[in-house]
Amino acid sequence: MTNKSHTVTVIGGGIMGSGIATATLVNTTAHVALVEATKDMHEPLAVLISEECEARGASAAGRFSIHSDVTESPEADLIIEAIPEIIELKHRVLRAAEQRLTPTGILTSNTSSLSITHLAEALEQPERFLGMHFFQPVPDTVLTELILHPGASGQTVEQASAWVERLGREAITASDTPGFATSRLGLAIGLEAIRMVEEGVASPEDIDRGMQLGYQHAVGPLRMTDMVGLDVRLAIAEYLTATLGPRFEPPALMRQMVAEGKLGRKSGQGFFEWPAPAGR
């Protein structure tokens, strides 16, 4: 299947959504429609995505549009939802997004922990839906995790796999269990790293460097926590604690930092200092 005349819609203009949009523009010839409810963000996002594409030798000119609501977006062959991990919000947005699919299009969620089966329950055609979990920084990573639910059709899985390949990355599949494969394991490492900072075992810099040098991690667990967002990882940890048990109980330091607004890259301060994101 070629992508010359295809349209991909990404819902959510945050770090993940804008990264997915950029990766799609860089790796395919598809038109990309980004849905971002905050109108003040449209211009900064357009500039950011255009610059990110140019830095990677691609151009978004003529292939990119921004919309305030999914109902205003064009019909799409692939829709990727990348909004906050709030189940009611996702249900509402996914129901609306389902109406914007082409006859053969598929709908996906970038959720890193919520039940794909539960999300599918809100849809009229759950067989055309599955999880498509990307990783940060999206344009520079090669992994996408496909999360299957019992109602997903084989054709949907095949189409999702083809899109992952087209986007220049490799897919792994996981069953619909809390945290799937990657979020569950990545969070466990991240939580232990935070406990080590809390206990004074080592500095964030040395903990991360140790994992990079000793275990060949491209990004250390604390820097990754900053990139994902401490608030996001706290919500995932609380969800996994409720579903899988106390081994995922968030450290007190994590709760304290979130309460203080030290959310990582998105706030400019977490375990490390970060430059202010464009437009945020």
Number of C-alpha atoms within 10 A of each C-alpha: 8 9 14 10 9 18 23 26 33 31 32 24 22 17 18 25 24 25 23 30 27 25 23 26 26 22 17 19 19 21 24 27 24 29 27 23 16 12 13 11 17 20 11 15 20 17 13 18 21 18 16 21 22 13 11 14 9 17 19 23 11 8 13 21 17 23 19 17 18 24 15 12 19 18 22 26 21 23 27 27 25 26 21 13 16 11 14 11 11 20 17 13 18 25 17 15 24 24 15 22 21 16 10 12 21 25 27 26 26 28 25 26 24 23 20 28 20 13 23 26 13 16 19 11 15 21 19 24 29 29 33 26 25 26 22 17 16 20 25 13 14 17 17 24 23 25 28 23 22 13 15 20 15 11 13 20 21 11 18 24 21 14 19 22 15 17 19 18 18 16 19 15 16 16 16 21 18 20 24 22 18 17 20 19 11 14 22 17 14 19 22 16 23 22 16 16 16 15 10 10 12 14 14 20 13 12 19 21 18 15 15 15 11 9 10 11 13 12 15 23 25 25 21 22 26 25 23 20 20 26 20 17 22 22 15 23 26 16 18 22 16 13 13 15 11 12 11 21 17 23 17 11 14 21 14 11 17 17 11 10 15 23 25 25 24 22 18 17 17 24 22 15 14 15 10 12 13 11 12 11
